[in-house]
Amino acid sequence: MQLDSKLPHVGTTIFSIMSRMAAESNAINLSQGFPDFNAPRELLDAVTEAMLSGQNQYAPQNGVEELRVAIAKKSEAIYGANLDKDQEITVSSGASEAIFNAVTAVIHPGDEAILFDPAYDCYEPAIRLAGGVAKRIPLKFPSYDYDWDQVRDTLSPKTRLIMINSPHNPTGKILRDQDIEALTTIVRDHDCVLISDEVYEHIVFDGEPHRSFLKYPELRERSFVISSFGKTY
Ligand SMILES: Cc1ncc(COP(=O)(O)O)c(C=O)c1O
Protein backbone atom coordinates (compact mmCIF):
# COMPACT_ATOMS: atom_id res chain seq x y z
CA MET A 1 0.00 0.00 0.00
CA GLN A 2 1.30 3.42 -0.97
CA LEU A 3 0.94 6.06 1.77
CA ASP A 4 0.75 9.65 0.61
CA SER A 5 2.92 11.69 3.01
CA LYS A 6 1.37 14.90 4.32
CA LEU A 7 4.89 16.28 4.77
CA PRO A 8 6.79 15.00 1.73
CA HIS A 9 9.59 17.54 2.11
CA VAL A 10 10.41 16.77 5.74
CA GLY A 11 13.33 14.34 5.72
CA THR A 12 15.12 12.64 8.57
CA THR A 13 15.84 15.14 11.36
CA ILE A 14 19.35 16.53 11.62
CA PHE A 15 19.47 15.13 15.17
CA SER A 16 19.00 11.54 13.98
CA ILE A 17 21.52 12.03 11.17
CA MET A 18 24.19 13.49 13.47
CA SER A 19 23.61 10.87 16.18
CA ARG A 20 23.89 8.06 13.62
CA MET A 21 27.12 9.56 12.24
CA ALA A 22 28.52 9.93 15.75
CA ALA A 23 27.70 6.30 16.56
CA GLU A 24 29.17 5.06 13.25
CA SER A 25 32.42 6.96 13.69
CA ASN A 26 32.65 6.45 17.45
CA ALA A 27 32.74 10.23 17.90
CA ILE A 28 31.64 12.34 20.88
CA ASN A 29 28.00 13.22 20.16
CA LEU A 30 27.34 16.90 20.86
CA SER A 31 24.27 17.01 18.62
CA GLN A 32 21.80 15.55 21.12
CA GLY A 33 21.71 15.59 24.90
CA PHE A 34 22.89 12.09 25.81
CA PRO A 35 24.10 12.27 29.44
CA ASP A 36 26.89 9.81 30.20
CA PHE A 37 25.57 9.15 33.72
CA ASN A 38 22.55 7.29 35.05
CA ALA A 39 19.42 8.76 36.61
CA PRO A 40 19.86 9.20 40.40
CA ARG A 41 19.23 6.06 42.47
CA GLU A 42 16.59 7.93 44.57
CA LEU A 43 14.58 8.74 41.44
CA LEU A 44 14.74 5.17 40.14
CA ASP A 45 13.69 3.86 43.57
CA ALA A 46 10.80 6.34 43.79
CA VAL A 47 9.50 5.39 40.31
CA THR A 48 9.81 1.66 41.11
CA GLU A 49 8.04 2.19 44.43
CA ALA A 50 5.20 4.09 42.72
CA MET A 51 4.72 1.33 40.15
CA LEU A 52 4.90 -1.46 42.76
CA SER A 53 2.29 0.33 44.87
CA GLY A 54 -0.20 0.11 41.99
CA GLN A 55 -0.02 3.64 40.56
CA ASN A 56 -0.46 2.35 37.03
CA GLN A 57 -3.78 3.88 36.00
CA TYR A 58 -4.48 6.47 33.32
CA ALA A 59 -3.28 9.85 34.51
CA PRO A 60 -5.75 12.76 34.41
CA GLN A 61 -5.63 14.34 30.95
CA ASN A 62 -4.09 17.60 32.12
CA GLY A 63 -1.55 15.83 34.39
CA VAL A 64 -1.39 14.49 37.94
CA GLU A 65 -2.59 17.14 40.40
CA GLU A 66 0.47 16.99 42.69
CA LEU A 67 2.69 17.67 39.70
CA ARG A 68 0.60 20.64 38.53
CA VAL A 69 0.68 22.04 42.08
CA ALA A 70 4.48 21.65 42.12
CA ILE A 71 4.77 23.40 38.72
CA ALA A 72 2.54 26.25 39.96
CA LYS A 73 4.71 26.65 43.09
CA LYS A 74 7.88 26.68 41.03
CA SER A 75 6.51 29.28 38.59
CA GLU A 76 5.48 31.47 41.52
CA ALA A 77 8.87 31.12 43.24
CA ILE A 78 10.98 31.75 40.14
CA TYR A 79 8.88 34.05 37.96
CA GLY A 80 6.36 35.49 40.44
CA ALA A 81 3.59 34.04 38.26
CA ASN A 82 0.45 32.99 40.06
CA LEU A 83 -0.84 30.18 37.80
CA ASP A 84 -4.11 28.32 38.22
CA LYS A 85 -3.19 24.64 38.45
CA ASP A 86 -6.46 23.56 36.80
CA GLN A 87 -6.92 26.23 34.13
CA GLU A 88 -3.40 27.24 33.20
CA ILE A 89 -1.12 24.21 33.57
CA THR A 90 -1.14 21.10 31.38
CA VAL A 91 1.42 18.31 31.53
CA SER A 92 2.32 16.75 28.17
CA SER A 93 4.65 13.97 27.05
CA GLY A 94 7.58 16.28 26.46
CA ALA A 95 7.81 19.79 25.04
CA SER A 96 7.50 18.46 21.48
CA GLU A 97 3.96 17.29 22.16
CA ALA A 98 3.10 20.58 23.88
CA ILE A 99 4.41 22.51 20.85
CA PHE A 100 2.35 20.37 18.47
CA ASN A 101 -0.77 20.75 20.62
CA ALA A 102 -0.39 24.51 20.98
CA VAL A 103 0.30 25.08 17.27
CA THR A 104 -2.58 22.93 16.07
CA ALA A 105 -4.92 24.51 18.64
CA VAL A 106 -4.47 28.01 17.25
CA ILE A 107 -3.53 27.64 13.57
CA HIS A 108 -6.40 27.42 11.08
CA PRO A 109 -5.92 26.75 7.34
CA GLY A 110 -4.32 29.81 5.71
CA ASP A 111 -3.05 31.34 8.98
CA GLU A 112 0.55 32.55 9.09
CA ALA A 113 3.07 31.84 11.86
CA ILE A 114 6.35 33.73 12.29
CA LEU A 115 9.44 31.67 13.19
CA PHE A 116 13.03 32.69 13.75
CA ASP A 117 15.63 30.81 11.75
CA PRO A 118 17.26 28.48 12.63
CA ALA A 119 14.06 27.17 14.24
CA TYR A 120 13.73 23.93 16.20
CA ASP A 121 12.73 21.39 13.61
CA CYS A 122 9.30 20.36 14.90
CA TYR A 123 7.80 23.87 14.57
CA GLU A 124 7.18 24.10 10.85
CA PRO A 125 5.77 20.55 10.34
CA ALA A 126 3.15 21.26 13.02
CA ILE A 127 2.21 24.55 11.32
CA ARG A 128 1.94 22.86 7.94
CA LEU A 129 -0.12 19.95 9.24
CA ALA A 130 -2.58 22.51 10.61
CA GLY A 131 -2.79 24.11 7.15
CA GLY A 132 -0.76 27.15 8.13
CA VAL A 133 2.14 28.92 6.45
CA ALA A 134 5.50 29.48 8.20
CA LYS A 135 7.16 32.88 7.68
CA ARG A 136 10.80 32.51 8.61
CA ILE A 137 12.94 35.43 9.79
CA PRO A 138 16.70 34.85 10.11
CA LEU A 139 18.67 35.45 13.28
CA LYS A 140 21.80 36.67 11.54
CA PHE A 141 25.36 35.64 12.40
CA PRO A 142 27.34 36.78 14.39
CA SER A 143 24.96 38.49 16.87
CA TYR A 144 21.81 36.48 16.09
CA ASP A 145 19.87 39.61 17.12
CA TYR A 146 16.11 39.70 16.59
CA ASP A 147 15.18 42.07 13.76
CA TRP A 148 11.93 43.51 15.09
CA ASP A 149 11.53 45.80 12.05
CA GLN A 150 11.50 42.71 9.89
CA VAL A 151 8.92 41.16 12.21
CA ARG A 152 6.71 44.25 11.76
CA ASP A 153 7.15 44.02 7.96
CA THR A 154 6.29 40.31 8.01
CA LEU A 155 3.14 40.71 10.10
CA SER A 156 -0.05 40.55 8.08
CA PRO A 157 -3.75 40.30 8.90
CA LYS A 158 -3.23 36.53 8.54
CA THR A 159 -0.52 36.31 11.24
CA ARG A 160 -1.94 34.21 14.04
CA LEU A 161 1.20 33.12 15.87
CA ILE A 162 4.77 34.14 16.69
CA MET A 163 7.08 31.40 17.99
CA ILE A 164 10.01 32.40 20.19
CA ASN A 165 12.70 30.15 21.62
CA SER A 166 14.85 31.69 24.34
CA PRO A 167 17.45 30.49 25.26
CA HIS A 168 17.69 29.56 21.62
CA ASN A 169 18.72 26.18 20.23
CA PRO A 170 21.23 26.10 18.57
CA THR A 171 22.67 29.65 18.85
CA GLY A 172 22.29 30.22 22.61
CA LYS A 173 20.77 33.65 21.89
CA ILE A 174 18.63 34.97 24.76
CA LEU A 175 15.94 37.64 24.79
CA ARG A 176 17.03 40.93 26.41
CA ASP A 177 14.86 43.68 27.91
CA GLN A 178 14.77 45.58 24.60
CA ASP A 179 13.48 42.44 22.82
CA ILE A 180 10.72 41.99 25.40
CA GLU A 181 9.75 45.67 24.96
CA ALA A 182 9.74 45.43 21.16
CA LEU A 183 7.67 42.25 21.15
CA THR A 184 5.22 43.65 23.70
CA THR A 185 4.66 46.73 21.54
CA ILE A 186 4.18 44.60 18.43
CA VAL A 187 1.58 42.28 19.95
CA ARG A 188 -0.24 45.24 21.53
CA ASP A 189 -1.00 46.44 18.01
CA HIS A 190 -1.54 43.04 16.47
CA ASP A 191 -3.83 40.37 17.81
CA CYS A 192 -1.73 37.20 17.68
CA VAL A 193 -0.80 34.34 19.98
CA LEU A 194 2.73 33.59 21.21
CA ILE A 195 4.43 30.27 21.81
CA SER A 196 7.42 30.74 24.08
CA ASP A 197 9.63 27.66 23.95
CA GLU A 198 11.57 27.95 27.22
CA VAL A 199 12.93 24.41 27.49
CA TYR A 200 16.42 25.80 28.23
CA GLU A 201 15.13 28.24 30.90
CA HIS A 202 17.68 26.99 33.47
CA ILE A 203 20.68 27.00 31.16
CA VAL A 204 21.57 30.71 31.06
CA PHE A 205 25.10 32.03 31.55
CA ASP A 206 26.98 35.23 32.50
CA GLY A 207 24.62 36.08 35.38
CA GLU A 208 21.82 36.93 32.92
CA PRO A 209 18.24 36.30 34.09
CA HIS A 210 15.90 34.12 32.06
CA ARG A 211 13.16 36.43 30.79
CA SER A 212 10.21 34.06 30.95
CA PHE A 213 7.00 35.30 29.33
CA LEU A 214 5.37 34.35 32.64
CA LYS A 215 6.97 37.48 34.12
CA TYR A 216 5.32 39.93 31.73
CA PRO A 217 1.52 40.16 32.09
CA GLU A 218 0.95 41.52 28.56
CA LEU A 219 2.91 38.63 27.04
CA ARG A 220 1.67 36.01 29.47
CA GLU A 221 -2.01 36.58 28.68
CA ARG A 222 -1.47 35.57 25.03
CA SER A 223 1.27 32.94 25.46
CA PHE A 224 1.72 29.24 25.70
CA VAL A 225 4.90 28.96 27.80
CA ILE A 226 6.52 25.58 27.22
CA SER A 227 9.04 23.95 29.58
CA SER A 228 10.60 20.49 29.59
CA PHE A 229 11.79 17.90 32.09
CA GLY A 230 14.16 16.72 29.39
CA LYS A 231 16.83 19.42 29.63
CA THR A 232 17.61 20.34 33.25
CA TYR A 233 16.16 17.50 35.30
C1 LIG B 1 14.34 24.29 21.38
C2 LIG B 1 13.73 22.99 21.74
N1 LIG B 1 12.40 22.92 21.91
C3 LIG B 1 11.79 21.76 22.24
C4 LIG B 1 12.51 20.60 22.41
C5 LIG B 1 11.79 19.32 22.74
O1 LIG B 1 11.85 19.02 24.10
P1 LIG B 1 11.33 17.60 24.64
O2 LIG B 1 12.52 16.71 24.63
O3 LIG B 1 10.81 17.87 26.02
O4 LIG B 1 10.24 17.13 23.72
C6 LIG B 1 13.91 20.62 22.24
C7 LIG B 1 14.70 19.38 22.40
O5 LIG B 1 15.87 19.32 22.10
C8 LIG B 1 14.52 21.84 21.89
O6 LIG B 1 15.85 21.92 21.70
The ligand as an SDF file (V2000), in Angstrom:
LIG
                    3D

 16 16  0  0  0  0  0  0  0  0999 V2000
   14.3370   24.2950   21.3770 C   0  0  0  0  0  0  0  0  0  0  0  0
   13.7300   22.9920   21.7360 C   0  0  0  0  0  0  0  0  0  0  0  0
   12.4000   22.9220   21.9130 N   0  0  0  0  0  0  0  0  0  0  0  0
   11.7910   21.7640   22.2430 C   0  0  0  0  0  0  0  0  0  0  0  0
   12.5130   20.5970   22.4090 C   0  0  0  0  0  0  0  0  0  0  0  0
   11.7870   19.3210   22.7440 C   0  0  0  0  0  0  0  0  0  0  0  0
   11.8450   19.0210   24.1000 O   0  0  0  0  0  0  0  0  0  0  0  0
   11.3280   17.6040   24.6350 P   0  0  0  0  0  0  0  0  0  0  0  0
   12.5210   16.7090   24.6250 O   0  0  0  0  0  0  0  0  0  0  0  0
   10.8100   17.8720   26.0240 O   0  0  0  0  0  0  0  0  0  0  0  0
   10.2380   17.1260   23.7170 O   0  0  0  0  0  0  0  0  0  0  0  0
   13.9060   20.6170   22.2420 C   0  0  0  0  0  0  0  0  0  0  0  0
   14.7030   19.3810   22.3980 C   0  0  0  0  0  0  0  0  0  0  0  0
   15.8740   19.3230   22.0980 O   0  0  0  0  0  0  0  0  0  0  0  0
   14.5210   21.8420   21.8920 C   0  0  0  0  0  0  0  0  0  0  0  0
   15.8510   21.9230   21.7030 O   0  0  0  0  0  0  0  0  0  0  0  0
  1  2  1  0
  2  3  1  0
  2 15  2  0
  3  4  2  0
  4  5  1  0
  5  6  1  0
  5 12  2  0
  6  7  1  0
  7  8  1  0
  8  9  2  0
  8 10  1  0
  8 11  1  0
 12 13  1  0
 12 15  1  0
 13 14  2  0
 15 16  1  0
M  END
$$$$
